[in-house]
Amino acid sequence: MVDARGGAESRVEPDLAARQAAIAAVAWLVIAVLVHVAAHARLLFPEALDGVALLSYGRLRPIADNAFLFGWLATAAICAMFAIVPRAVGAQLHNEVLGATAVIWWHLVMFAGVATLLLGMNQGRPLAELPLGVDIGLLLLSLLVFYNVAMTAVRRNEHRLYVSVWYLLAAALMLPVLIATGSVILSGVRDALVGAFYLGGLEFLFLIPVSLGIAYYVVPASTGNAVPSRTLASIGFWTLIFVGGFTGVRYLVSGPIPLYLQAIAVAMTVVALVPVLTAAANVVGAARGRWDLVGRPSAVRYAVTSVVALVVWTALSAVTAVPSVSRLVGLTSWTAGLRTIVLAVVSSFAAFALLVYVYPLLVGRTWASERAASFHFWGSLAGALTVAGSQMAAGLVQGSLALAASRSGESAAGQAVAGELGFVMRGFHWVQLAGWLLFGAAQFALAWNAARTARAGEPVQLYAMAAPTVGSRA
């Protein structure tokens, strides 16, 4: 077979692994949303199926979270690594068969993880509930992914590694480190610190690098503009790598840990605004003169939305880390709302930008329905913001009522607050269920559009949309 990029003979079809990852990512997205809807419905109707332990909220919720993180977002990240890095370095993926095999086995290991969570085997750490055996499987597969991507970069035809490749290589390196960290269970404060590093690392050393790596590629490739400043990009990248590991302890502010660690975490979360703002300036600058692309369902619209949401999320995280604010909302649904923003808006919209841009390259057809694409964007945004907004509002109510009860110091007042809180929270749960239903409807539109595109989209020449000069711009 002829490789369309270089004219050289290739034994394996280019983009085989990336296409496998794209299809698997969309499948896991649909699964994750369905389980989220089921979990919230179970929370609102606890008496229904009361005797079925497999469908209890305590089992459905970790399945939903892990399917979203490791099924949808991690698989989309692998797709980005397999699709973007080869194009940016001017070389085919080092081993397409190895990449496709890793994606298939990632798929199977994740199904095993869902089965174990369904049976109640849970490590009890947020976003790291998967049992040790599943963690080992994911760790080995993530090492294969890193090896494949790193060897592709080593065999590059471009002299320089461009910004998008920096971020994706860093994320590929950090994923096995974070999976290994999440599987370590200690005791007491040490375990809390390890868990905090794991959560902060997932955000600042994996999800955000992947999101920025995608944005740094698809925006210049779609607009034809250069990234305004490579120096600014370098400052942002190295600052993010430096501060990312220190930010997780912000989840433990006002907890039983040394004050100096809390101070470092707060300071580093504030400093994290530097790489985020520099990246936002570069990405928005690369979209200059092509704002018409933001007005329609394009990869640029998704990428810019992701970067704007990243700025807002980082600022909110920095404010939340301040001790006086953390005492109010630190142990409430406010934290869950922030997590929803980073998972369902920042990271997911970057992954959507990747799919919108690269999926036609993988299947050789243009998107079949622009109307479905437009509904997907607005439905995803409205649904995710509804869920996150409801969770954050619930957190403010929880914190305010708890603070009022603690100040009164009377048991009767505490009981009254508990009763009032239960009634108010039920209303918030209804809003969150509605948000997940809307978000889910949008993902079904995406899956339908992707399936129809593979069969009935307008044929295009493979790599015709690949913007081969993007390397010099990214």
VOLOFI-175714 format. One record per atom (N, C-alpha, C, CB): residue in one letter; x, y, z. Coordinates in steps of 0.05 Angstrom, whole numbers, plus 5000, padded with zeros to 4 digits. Each point is the difference from the previous one (the first is absolute). Last residue first. Glycine has a CB too. Example, Ala and Ser with C-alpha at 12.3 -4.5 7.8 and 13.67 -1.06 7.14 Angstrom:
<zators>
s525749555142 s501650245001 s498550225014 s502449874957 a498248985042 a498250245000 a501850245000 a496249775025 
</zators>
This chain:
<zators>
a506054985284 a499249915027 a502549935016 a495749834982 r504450474925 r498450195014 r499449935029 r497950114956 s506949364979 s501550255002 s498550215016 s502249904957 g493749265025 g502449965017 g501550265004 g500349544984 v492150374957 v499550085027 v502449975018 v495349864993 t503249954911 t501950215008 t499650075029 t500150174954 p494449174999 p502749915004 p502050215009 p499049674965 a490450155036 a501650245004 a503049935003 a496050245020 a496049174964 a501949975022 a501850245004 a499849524991 m492750184945 m499450215020 m502250025021 m495149924991 a505549444940 a499650244986 a499550235019 a498249754961 y503249295060 y502050205006 y499650274985 y503149625008 l491449624950 l501349975026 l502450195002 l498549515003 q493150714936 q502549874998 q501349985027 q500650164953 v488849845039 v502250194997 v502549844998 v497650375026 p490749494969 p502849905000 p502050234996 p498449564981 e491850525067 e501350054974 e502949905001 e496950404992 g496149095072 g501250274996 g501250034973 g500950015049 a494849184991 a498650174980 a501150284997 a496049745010 r507449535051 r498649854978 r499150194977 r498549675034 a506150645046 a501649774991 a498849864976 a501749945046 t493450754999 t502350114984 t501649774989 t500150415029 r493049385030 r498950074974 r502350104982 r495550115020 a506649705069 a499349754986 a499050064972 a498949785043 a502950955014 a502549864993 a499449754984 a502150195042 n490650304991 n501350154979 n502649864991 n498050425018 w497349235056 w498449964975 w501450134977 w495849985027 a507950175058 a500449724991 a498549944974 a500649865049 l498150994990 l502849974991 l500549724989 l501550345033 a490249845008 a500250134974 a502849984988 a496450325015 f502349365072 f498749824981 f500050124972 f497249815037 q505950735031 q502049794994 q498849784982 q502350095043 a492250614990 a502050114981 a502049794992 a499450455021 a494249335044 a498750034974 a502050104979 a495550085022 g507449905068 g499949734988 g498750014972 g499849805045 f500350985007 f502849944992 f500049734985 f501950265039 l490049985001 l500650184977 l502849944989 l497050355019 l500549195059 l498349914977 l500550174975 l496549855033 w507850405047 w501249764989 w498449894977 w502049905045 g494550855002 g502550074986 g501349764987 g500650375032 a491949495023 a499250134975 a502450074984 a495850185022 l505849495063 l499049794983 l499250114973 l498449745040 q504050875026 q502449864990 q499149774981 q502650125042 v490750365003 v501350174980 v502449864987 v498550415025 w497249175047 w498350004977 w501250164977 w496049955030 h508350065053 h500449744987 h498249984975 h501349795044 f497750965013 f502550024985 f500549744984 f501850325034 g490949695025 g499550174977 g502550034982 g496750255028 r504249295053 r498449844981 r499350164975 r498149745039 m506350685034 m501849844984 m498449834980 m503349995037 v492050525028 v501350174979 v501749844981 v500050395032 f496149175043 f497950094981 f501250164977 f496750015038 g509049725033 g499149774984 g497950084980 g501049715039 l502050945022 l502149944980 l499149774982 l503550175031 e491250085044 e499850204978 e501949934977 e498750355034 g501849125044 g497549964986 g499650194977 g498149845042 a509450275013 a500249754986 a497549944984 a503149835035 v497150925023 v501650054976 v500249744983 v502750355025 a493049595057 a498450164982 a501550054974 a497750225038 q506949365032 q498049824989 q498250154980 q500049735042 g506350785006 g501349814982 g498149814986 g504150045028 a492850545039 a500650154976 a501349824980 a500450425027 a498149225056 a497550034987 a500350154974 a497750005044 s509749895014 s499449764986 s497350024984 s502549745035 e504451094986 e497749865012 e499249754983 e498350445020 g508550284961 g500949815021 g497849865014 g503750295006 s497750454922 s497949995020 s500749825024 s496650094964 r509249984961 r500050255016 r497950005021 r501850244961 s498849054976 s502349995018 s500150255018 s502549724966 a490850224967 a499549815022 a502349995019 a497249734969 a503750814954 a497950115018 a499549815024 a498050254961 l507749464971 l501350215015 l498150135020 l503050094962 a493749264978 a501849875020 a501350215017 a500849624969 l493950694960 l498349885021 l501849875022 l496349934966 s508150434958 s498750215016 s498349895023 s499950284958 g504349114980 g501950145017 g498850215017 g503349924966 q491249634972 q501049825020 q501950145019 q499549624968 v497550864957 v497849965020 v501049825023 v496550064963 l509450064965 l499750255015 l497849985022 l501650254959 g499649024982 g502250025019 g499950265016 g502749744968 a491050124963 a499449825023 a502350025020 a497449694971 a503950764949 a498050145016 a499249835025 a498250224958 m507749394981 m501350225014 m498050165017 m503450024963 q493349274983 q501849905021 q501350225016 q500849604971 s493950644954 s498349895021 s501749905023 s496549884967 g508050414955 g498850225015 g498349915023 g500050264958 a503749084984 a502050135017 a498950235016 a503449884966 v490849674973 v500949825022 v501950145018 v499449614970 t497850874955 t497849965018 t500849825024 t496850064961 l509350084969 l499850235017 l497749985020 l502150284963 a498949044972 a502350005019 a499950235019 a502749774966 g490750184965 g499749785019 g502250005021 g497849744965 a502550894963 a497850065019 a499849785021 a497650264964 l508849614968 l500750235017 l497850065021 l502750194961 s495849124975 s502249935018 s500650225019 s501949704965 g491850474968 g498949815019 g502149925021 g496849834966 w505850714961 w498350155019 w498849825021 w499050334964 f506449264968 f501550215014 f498350135021 f502750084959 h493249284985 h501949885018 h501550215016 h500549614969 f493750664962 f498549915024 f501949885020 f495949924973 s507850314945 s499250245014 s498549935026 s499850264957 a502449044984 a502450105012 a499450255017 a502749824962 a490549804987 a500649835023 a502450105015 a498049604976 r499850844944 r498050055020 r500549835025 r496750114964 e508649764960 e500850245015 e498050075021 e502450174960 s500148874991 s497850185008 s501150235016 s496849625000 a509149704960 a497549974985 a498050215006 a500849525000 w510350534999 w497849965019 w497450004985 w502650215037 t505749494905 t499350245016 t497649935018 t501850314963 r505748965004 r497550124993 r499550245017 r498249564986 g509049765023 g500150094972 g497450124990 g503349654992 v500050005097 v498149834985 v499950094971 v497349935042 l508650505020 l500349725007 l498249824983 l501250145046 l498750824949 l502549904990 l500349705004 l502150455009 p490450015026 p499849984971 p502649904988 p496750375000 y503449785094 y498449774992 y499649984970 y497650035044 v507050705004 v501649784990 v498349764991 v503550145031 y492950735004 y502150054980 y501149744987 y501150425025 v492249545044 v498950164978 v502150044978 v496950235032 l505849345047 l498349834984 l498950154976 l498849735040 l506350765024 l501749804986 l498349844981 l503049985039 a492550615016 a501550154980 a501849814983 a500050415029 f495649245047 f498150054978 f501450154977 f496150005032 a508849885046 a499749754986 a498150024977 a501049765042 a499850985013 a502549964985 a499949744984 a502650275035 f490449905022 f499850174977 f502650004984 f496750285024 s503049225057 s498249894980 s499850174975 s497449795037 s507750525038 s501249764987 s498349894978 s502349905042 v494450875006 v502750054991 v501149764984 v500850295041 v490449594994 v500250244982 v502950034990 v496250225025 a501249055034 a497850014979 a500250244982 a497249765032 l509450085040 l499649754985 l498150044977 l500849755042 v501250985017 v502549914987 v499649754984 v502550215038 i490050145009 i500950194980 i502549904986 i498150375027 t498449135045 t498449974976 t500950204978 t496149855029 r507950215056 r500949764985 r498449964975 r501449795044 l496050905013 l502650074987 l501049764984 l501150325037 g491349535015 g499450184977 g502550084985 g496150165025 a504749345055 a499049834978 a499350174976 a498249685033 t504350785044 t502349864989 t499249824977 t502250025045 w491050405004 w501450204984 w502449874986 w498650365032 s495649215033 s499749944972 s501350204982 s495749795011 t508550125086 t497350014990 t499949924971 t498850365033 l508649865033 l499049735003 l497149984991 l503149935038 g501750914954 g502049794995 g499049725001 g503350315017 v492750634998 v499149824978 v501849764996 v497950394978 l503350275094 l497250024994 l499149794981 l500350495007 r508849615020 r498549935024 r497050004994 r503650195029 s502450104904 s500049715003 s498449915024 s504449994977 v497350935008 v497949904982 v499849705003 v500950384968 s505750055083 s497450105008 s497749914982 s502450405018 p506849354960 p498949875024 p497250105009 p504749945014 v498750024883 v500550195022 v498649895025 v500350404968 a498649174947 a502349915017 a500650195023 a501849774960 t491650434973 t499049795018 t502249905019 t496749864965 v505550754965 v498350135021 v499149805021 v498550354966 a506149314960 a501850175016 a498550145022 a502950074960 s492149444977 s501649825017 s501950155018 s499749654964 l495450834971 l498249915022 l501549815019 l496150054969 a508650244955 a499550235018 a498249915023 a500550324961 t501049054972 t502550055015 t499650235019 t502749824962 w490250004979 w500349785020 w502550045017 w497749694969 v500750914959 v498050035021 v500449805022 v496750194967 v508749734956 v500750245015 v498150045024 v501850214958 l496249094983 l502449945016 l500950245016 l501449674966 a491550414972 a499149865024 a502449935018 a496149814975 v505950574942 v498650205017 v499149875026 v498550264959 v505249174977 v502050175012 v498850225018 v502949914960 s491349504992 s501549855020 s502150185014 s499349594972 t495850774956 t498249965023 t501549865022 t496049984971 v508450104947 v499950265014 v498249985025 v500750254956 a499748994989 a502650055012 a500050275016 a502249734963 y490150024986 y500349835023 y502650065015 y497449644976 r501050834944 r498050075020 r500349835025 r496850134963 v508649674962 v500850245013 v498150085022 v502350154958 a495849124985 a501949935020 a500950255016 a501549604972 s488950484985 s502749934990 s501849925023 s499450324961 p490350035016 p501149775014 p502649904989 p495349875011 r502151194986 r498849754989 r501349765013 r499050234956 g503750685064 g497150034996 g498649754989 g500850484994 v508749635017 v498849975027 v496950024998 v504150205021 l501249944902 l500149725008 l498849955027 l504049944972 d497350944994 d497649884988 d499949705006 d500250334963 w507250245060 w497949965021 w497449894988 w502150375026 r507549844941 r498349774992 r497949955021 r503849804974 g503150895034 g499150024973 g498249774990 g504250254993 r501649525090 r499550274991 r499350004970 r503250185035 a499449075027 a497450014987 a499350284988 a498549655032 a509650155018 a500049844975 a497449994986 a503549725021 g497250725063 g501550154979 g500249844974 g502650215036 v493549385039 v498250214990 v501450164978 v497750025045 v507649354997 v497949864985 v498150204989 v500449605030 n506650735025 n501049884976 n497849884983 n504349915023 a493650435062 a500850224983 a501049894973 a501250285040 a496749105027 a497650124990 a500650234980 a497649885043 a509549705003 a498949834980 a497550124987 a501949605025 t501950855047 t501850024977 t499049824977 t503850095031 l491549895051 l499650254986 l501850034976 l498650205043 v502549045012 v497350004988 v499550254984 v498449725038 p509650185013 p500049844975 p497350004987 p503549725020 v496850795060 v502050094980 v500049834975 v502850185038 l492049625041 l498750194982 l501950094978 l497050155037 a505749315038 a499049854976 a498550184981 a499749595028 v503350725057 v502150014979 v499149854975 v503650045036 v490949905040 v499950274990 v502050034977 v498650185045 t501649035001 t497550014985 t499650284988 t498049655030 m509450205026 m500449884974 m497450004984 m503649715020 a496150625069 a501750174983 a500349884972 a502550165041 v492949345024 v498450244993 v501650174981 v497749995044 a506749264991 a497949924981 a498350244991 a499849565023 i506950565043 i501249954974 i497849934980 i504249835022 a493150285067 a500950264988 a501149964972 a500950185046 q497049055005 q497550144991 q500750274986 q497549785038 l509549735001 l499049874976 l497550134989 l502049575017 y501550745064 y501750084978 y499249874974 y503850085032 l491949705051 l499150254989 l501750094976 l498450135045 p499948824983 p501750235007 p499150264986 p503849685008 i488549625009 i502649984987 i501750245006 i498049724963 p492049985054 p502149935019 p502749954986 p496649815030 g495850884928 g500049735010 g502449955018 g497649854959 s500350954989 s498650005025 s499849725012 s497450394985 v504849574915 v500350255016 v498149995023 v501350254959 l500049084969 l500349945028 l500450255017 l501949574987 y497450414916 y497649865009 y500149945030 y499649794955 r507850594999 r497950215005 r497449865009 r502150304965 v505849235006 v499650035029 v498050225006 v504749855007 g498449954902 g497949825011 g499450045029 g501549684966 t505450784977 t497350125003 t498049835014 t501050244959 f508649615013 f499650125027 f497250095005 f504750154998 g498949464918 g500149805022 g499450115027 g503249764973 g497250824947 g497849805000 g500049815023 g500150044952 v506550695023 v498050045022 v498049785002 v500650484993 f506549494940 f501250055026 f497850015022 f503850254978 i493849674930 i501349755009 i501150035028 i501249894952 l495150875007 l497949815006 l501249745011 l497150204964 t508750475005 t498850085025 t497849805009 t500950484988 w503449404929 w501749935022 w498950095027 w503950034969 f491250194952 f500349715002 f501649935025 f499749964950 g499150965026 g497649885010 g500449705005 g497350344977 i509750134982 i499750095028 i497549865013 i502250454989 s499249424919 s502049865016 s499850075030 s503049994960 a491550474978 a499149725003 a502049845017 a497850034955 l504550855022 l497850005020 l499049715004 l498650474986 t507749634948 t501250065026 t497949995022 t503550284978 r493849664932 r501249755009 r501250035028 r500849864952 s491350734999 s502650015014 s500849725009 s499050475014 p493149714927 p501350265002 p502849995012 p495550195004 v500049044935 v499950065029 v501650265005 v499549505012 a496550404890 a502149905017 a499450055029 a503350094964 n489249744956 n501650205014 n502249875016 n496150315002 g496549264948 g502350074984 g501850215011 g497249884962 t494349665072 t500050284992 t502250074980 t498150105044 s500849004993 s497450084989 s500150294989 s497849695032 a509849945012 a499549844976 a497450084986 a502449625021 p500250785063 p501750094977 p499449854974 p503550125033 v491549595042 v499450284994 v501850104978 v498650075047 v502549044988 v497750034982 v499450294993 v498149595020 y509550165038 y500149894974 y497650084982 y502649625019 y498450655073 y502350114985 y500349884972 y502350075044 a491049605015 a499450274992 a502250124983 a497250065041 i504149084997 i498050004979 i499550284989 i497949595021 g507750335053 g501349884977 g498149994976 g502949745030 l493850545053 l501650214987 l501449894976 l500650235044 s494549165007 s498150204989 s501650224985 s496849915038 v508149425008 v498749894977 v498250214987 v500149545020 p504150715061 p501949974978 p498749884974 p503649955034 i490850095043 i500650264989 i502149994978 i498750215044 l499248985002 l497750104986 l500550274987 l497149765031 f510249855020 f498949834979 f497850134984 f501349615029 l503450815045 l502249864986 l499049804979 l502650055041 f491650505017 f502050194990 f502349864984 f498950295038 e493349205000 e499150254988 e502250154986 e496650035036 l505349175010 l498149944978 l499250264986 l498449605025 g506950485052 g501549924977 g498249934976 g503549835030 g492750395054 g501250234988 g501549934974 g500350215045 l496149085005 l497950174989 l501150244986 l496949845035 y509349605009 y498749864978 y497950174987 y500949565023 f503250745056 f501850024977 f498849874975 f503950005032 a491349915047 a499950284991 a501950044976 a498850155047 g501249014997 g497550044985 g499850284989 g497949665029 v509350155027 v500349854974 v497550044983 v503149665022 l496650705064 l501950154984 l500449864973 l502350175041 a492549395023 a498650244991 a501850174982 a497350005042 d506449255000 d498249924979 d498450244989 d499649545021 r506150605052 r501549944976 r498249914977 r503849865030 v492650315056 v500550244986 v501649944974 v500050265043 g495748884993 g500050265013 g500650234981 g501449775041 s501749314921 s498250045023 s500250295010 s500549515013 l500649974885 l501650025025 l498050035023 l504050204977 i496349484913 i498350055023 i501749995025 i496049804977 v504850294908 v501549975026 v498250085023 v504450104977 s493349984928 s499749725010 s501449965027 s499649854953 g500950984997 g497249965009 g499549725011 g498650324966 t509949914995 t499550145025 t497249955011 t503250354985 a499049294931 a501549875021 a499650135027 a503449864967 i493050564958 i498549745005 i501449855022 i498549984952 l505850805019 l497650065015 l498349755006 l499950454980 v507849484965 v500850095027 v497650045017 v504150214981 p494549594927 p500749775017 p501050075028 p501249774958 l496650974986 l497749825004 l500849755015 l497950184958 m508350535012 m498950025027 m497749805004 m501350485000 l503249594915 l501949925021 l498749995027 l503750204973 a491350124954 a500549714996 a502049905021 a499150054951 a499250885047 a497649855010 a500449704997 a497150384987 a509650174977 a500050035030 a497649845011 a502250454997 l498349614910 l502149825010 l500150015031 l502750074958 l491550524999 l499049734997 l502149795010 l497250154961 y504950795038 y497949945019 y499149714999 y498550474996 w508049844941 w501050025028 w497949905020 w502950404987 v494749684922 v501449765006 v501250015029 v501149934951 s494750835013 s498049805005 s501349735008 s497050234967 v508750505008 v498650045026 v498049775006 v500650504995 y507549254940 y498350235003 y498349995025 y499950044950 l510249605016 l497549915012 l498250245005 l502349595021 r505650364901 r499150095026 r497549855009 r502150454992 h501849354923 h502350045018 h499250065028 h502650174961 e491949194970 e500250285007 e502350045020 e495050074993 n502649074980 n501350134977 n500250305004 n498249644971 r501349495104 r498750224986 r501750104977 r497950135043 r502749135028 r500349954971 r499050244983 r499649515009 v499750505086 v502849954995 v500549984970 v500549775045 a490650294986 a501450265002 a502949974994 a496750155033 t498349074971 t499150154977 t501450284999 t495549765001 m505849695074 m501549904977 m499250154974 m500549555023 a494650645055 a502750105003 a501749914976 a499649995050 v491649684956 v500050294994 v502850115001 v495450045018 n503449065006 n499250044972 n500250294992 n497049605003 y504450175088 y502249904983 y499450054971 y501049655034 f492250555028 f502250195002 f502349924982 f498650115047 v494249294960 v499250244985 v502250215001 v495249925012 l506049305038 l500149944971 l499350244984 l498949535009 l500050545083 l502950004994 l500449934970 l501049865047 s490350104987 s500850284998 s503050024994 s496450145032 l500049014985 l499150104974 l500850294996 l496249685002 l505749915081 l501649884979 l499250104972 l500549595029 l494450705046 l502750105001 l501849894978 l499550045050 l491649654961 l500150264988 l502850125000 l495250075015 g503649105028 g499549974972 g500150274985 g497249615010 i503550385084 i502449894988 i499749974970 i501049765042 d491550515008 d502050214999 d502649914986 d498050205042 v495249174976 v499350174977 v502050234997 v495149895007 g506049555067 g500449854976 g499450164975 g499049585025 l499150785062 l502850004993 l500649854974 l501050025048 p489350444964 p501749825016 p502849994989 p495949735011 l497751164981 l500549744986 l501949835016 l499250224956 e498150705065 e498649785013 e500649734988 e496450325011 a506250684980 a502049785000 a498749755013 a503950345002 l491750524992 l501149974973 l502249794999 l498850484990 p499249735107 p498650144978 p501549984974 p498050315033 r502648935042 r501450254995 r498650144976 r504449825019 g493749265017 g499150225018 g501450264997 g498949655030 q501349424926 q502350085017 q499350245017 q503149834966 n490649334994 n500550294998 n502250085018 n495350084987 m497549114977 m502950015005 m501050294994 m500649504988 g490250154998 g500650135026 g502950005007 g495749865015 l499449854903 l499949805021 l500850105027 l501049664966 l499350894957 l497249925003 l499749795022 l499350104951 l509350185025 l498650215015 l497149935004 l503150344982 t501949094964 t500949985028 t498750215017 t504449814984 a493950204923 a498849765013 a500849985029 a500149774955 v503750914993 v497250065005 v498749765014 v499850304960 g509149595011 g499850185023 g497150075007 g504450194987 a497349294937 a500549855024 a499850175025 a503049694973 f496450744945 f497549845005 f500449835024 f498950004951 m508650475021 m498050185012 m497449865005 m502250384977 v504649154979 v500750045028 v498050195014 v504949924989 l494249954917 l499349765015 l500650025030 l500949744959 h501650984983 h497149974999 h499249765018 h499850204953 w509249935031 w499050215018 w497049975003 w503850314988 w500249154948 w500349905027 w499250205021 w503749714983 i496050564927 i498149785004 i500249905029 i500249884951 v506150775022 v497350125003 v497949785006 v501350374968 a507649365014 a499850135026 a497250125004 a504950104998 t497049544918 t499849795020 t499750115028 t502749704971 a499050894957 a497349894999 a499549795021 a499950104951 g508950245042 g498150205009 g497149915000 g503150344983 l503649104981 l500350025029 l498150215011 l504849874996 v495550074912 v498849755011 v500250005030 v501349754959 e502850964993 e497150014999 e498749765013 e500450274958 n509250215055 n499049734996 n496950015002 n504349805019 h500951024974 h502149815001 h499049714994 h502450295033 l492650564926 l500249885027 l502049774999 l495350145011 q506450544913 q497849835008 q500549905028 q499249864952 a504651105017 a500649714998 a497649845009 a504950095009 g496650914997 g500549914973 g500849724997 g501250454991 v496150125088 v502849934996 v500749904972 v500249905049 a490850354978 a501750235008 a503049944996 a496550135032 r496949194951 r499750224980 r501850245007 r495349864993 p504549385066 p501149934974 p499850234980 p498849535009 v497350625077 v502949995000 v501149914973 v499849895049 i490650144964 i501350264998 i503049974998 i496350205025 a498049024985 a499350154976 a501650254996 a495449825005 f505649585071 f500549844977 f499350164974 f498949595027 m499750825058 m502849934998 m500649854974 m500349985050 a490750224971 a501550244994 a503049944996 a496750275026 c497849035003 c499450064972 c501550254992 c495549805004 i504949965085 i501649824984 i499650054970 i499849665037 a494950825023 a502750095001 a501949834984 a499150185045 a491949564964 a500250234982 a502950115000 a495150105007 t503149235054 t500149884973 t500150224979 t497449615016 a501750655074 a502749884995 a500249884972 a500349915050 l491350474977 l502150204997 l502749884995 l497450295030 w494949104979 w499650214980 w502550184998 w495149995010 g505349285052 g498849904975 g499950214979 g497449695027 f505950525059 f501949814987 f498849884975 f501949905044 l493050785004 l502850075001 l501749824983 l499350195045 f491349634963 f500450274988 f503050074999 f495550145018 a502049075025 a499449974971 a500450274986 a496749635010 n504150365083 n502349874987 n499649954970 n501049785044 d491950615008 d502350175001 d502449884985 d498450185044 a493649314965 a499650234983 a502550174999 a495150005011 i504849295049 i500149904972 i499850234981 i497949565015 p501150635077 p502849964992 p500349884971 p501149935048 r489950194985 r501550254997 r503049964993 r496750205033 l497249054984 l499650134974 l501850254997 l495449834999 r504349685083 r501449854979 r499850144973 r499149585025 g496550785052 g502849975008 g501749844980 g498650035046 y491950074946 y501450254993 y503049975005 y495850275010 s498848834969 s500050215021 s501650244991 s499549645035 l498549474920 l499150264989 l499950225022 l497549754964 l505149345055 l501650074976 l499350274989 l500249524990 a494950075083 a502550135008 a501750094976 a500049725042 v489450124976 v501949934979 v502650155006 v496449914965 g495150185083 g501449755007 g502149914980 g495949875023 d498650934967 d501450025026 d501549745007 d496650325015 l498050094906 l502149804998 l501749995026 l500150064950 a494550775058 a499849834976 a502449814998 a497450364976 e501950315091 e498449775007 e499749814976 e497650285033 p507250574963 p501549785014 p498349765006 p502850355020 f497150514916 f498049795006 f501449775014 f497150144960 l508050625016 l497350135004 l497949805008 l501350354967 l507549355012 l500250185023 l497350135006 l504850094989 r496149384934 r500049835024 r500250175026 r502249644973 a498450804944 a497349905004 a499849825024 a499350024951 h509250285024 h498450225011 h497149925004 h503150324978 a502749044983 a500850065027 a498450225013 a504649854988 a494049934920 a499049795018 a500750055029 a500449684962 v503250904973 v497250045001 v498749795019 v499950184954 h509249725027 h499550245016 h497150055004 h504350194983 v498249124959 v500349925028 v499750245019 v503149634986 l496550534921 l497849835008 l500249925029 l499649834953 v507650645009 v497750175004 v497649845009 v501850324966 a506049205012 a500450165024 a497650185006 a504949994992 i495349514927 i499749835023 i500150165026 i502149624975 v499750834944 v497249935002 v499549835025 v499550024950 l509450175031 l498650255008 l497049945003 l503450274976 w502249054991 w500250035029 w498650265010 w504349754998 a496050094909 a498549795012 a500050035031 a501049694961 v504550874988 v497250084997 v498249795014 v501050244957 a508249575039 a499550235017 a497050085000 a504750154992 a498549174949 a499749905028 a499450235019 a503249634990 i498550584920 i497549855002 i499649915029 i500449854952 a507750585029 a497850184996 a497349865004 a502850284969 a505249215031 a499750155024 a497650194999 a505049975007 q497449534916 q499049825021 q499450165026 q502649614980 r501650854950 r497249954994 r498749825021 r501050064951 a508350105054 a498450245007 a497149964995 a504050294990 a502049034984 a499750025029 a498450245009 a504449775004 l497350124903 l498549765010 l499550035030 l502049714964 d503150894973 d497750085017 d498349775009 d500050434976 p505949364939 p500450225019 p497450065015 p503550204970 e499048824992 e498550244993 e500550225021 e496549714978 v510949545001 v497650035015 v498750264993 v501949725037 r506150034921 r498749745003 r497350025014 r504549805001 s500850914933 s499349965029 s498549745002 s499950505009 e506750144917 e498449775006 e499649965029 e501649794958 a499851205002 a501549755005 a498149775005 a503850275019 g494050684966 g500349854976 g501549745005 g499950424974 g497250305089 g502750004990 g500449844975 g501450065046 r490050104998 r501650225009 r502850014987 r497549985043 a495649334944 a499450254986 a501850235008 a495449844996 d506549085001 d499650215021 d499750264986 d502649745035 v495549264923 v501550244999 v499250195022 v500549954950 m499648925042 m498350245000 m501750255000 m496449755024 
</zators>
